[in-house]
């Protein structure tokens, strides 16, 4: 048992980092960013009322106020609703968003006190497939919520969500096939390791795949302009019309964590993960060797993690900007975009990548 | 540890399977079937077939079952009041017994292969892909054409209905 103990502690620490980062930092920060950014972009003075002793800290306390308010709100289950499904639906929506983070590397490989540390919770051989598989489960949270509420708005929202998420799942899988062919691996850890050279970053050759993937991912997350399942002008709030209090917060948090997951996936697949262009992890460790190997590795790990987070934040910002820029698509437009445009384009891209790799124009790293 | 997990997944999948046929609401049956798919994926993972495990969740739990749930929602199959009728129970019991009897000789005659060491990379994505595109290329292509034909057929049927 004692032999497993360091591994156990290591895994626990990594899970704590991932959970703390998502629930403790990103979820409340994104709630604030969404308000503040919309205010700035729409030329309003937004989110500056909540204060503690007169300090408002540019509206940051609103996230805290929201959390306190929603925890103490009544948890209402409508009459005729399915109590069990109504209760577990938010959890089914939330858990996949967190679980996908298990295979996303948020740093490289370091040696600390003679112990190999790989900054990823689980290095799976089928990493990308795992992400796709688990995120396909998130559909049920939304669909079951729509069903269990016993409300026609909710049911319509759930139906729309099922059709939309299913369509874009298929397409999302196809958009990254070219990338998998290029890196010759499904493991996200291996994909990041192969991006050590800046010219092997996914975005260099695979920028069309990046655009297609991001479009699919935003659609999968049901955010504006793809938020037809919760279109407030037609369906009140769609599938979560009948949700209040903590359950509502869980849906909300799940959506924000999915934004983070999408950004992290993009960073790992297209933007080199924790790597800094032209400076390898080994360079940093060698440079700091005077302070001893442990300190050098630890500092390198912190730098890698910070770089990863900075890249993720940039991609989150892009997604947030999309949200406040584009109007909502109609249902038929969403379906046409997914099946008649992105799907054929991603198939064409797979063909092009195949030809380029075979012709030797795009050498695989 | 692996034995423990095996028994966990095996028991759970049987339990979910039973709950699926016992559930009074179609939606609960669907949810239980998703549970069965998950447990099967777990069993595949234990057999070091990680690719099959991921595909099991992606295709069956993620895609096929979404369509089941979609249809249940579309038809709005709500709960029927009251307990199951005696006739239903009798039919179920009858089929359980008949199938059980049919399975006994099958299980008795099953000769478990002795444990062999798996080849390097067995069940990995590359391993399965290589097998599919070398030894099993003909069945693989035939299945693809068959699926394509089914797809075209479904579209053709839907189109005539619309006119």
Interface residues (C-beta under 8 A of the other chain):
Chain A: X82 X85 X124 X125 X126 X129 X130 X132 X133 X134 X136 X137 X139 X140 X143 X144 X146 X147 X155 X158 X159 X162 X163 X165 X166 X169 X170 X173 X186
Chain B: X25 X27 X31 X34 X50 X51 X53 X54 X55 X57 X58 X61 X62 X63 X66 X67 X69 X70 X72 X73 X74 X76 X124 X125
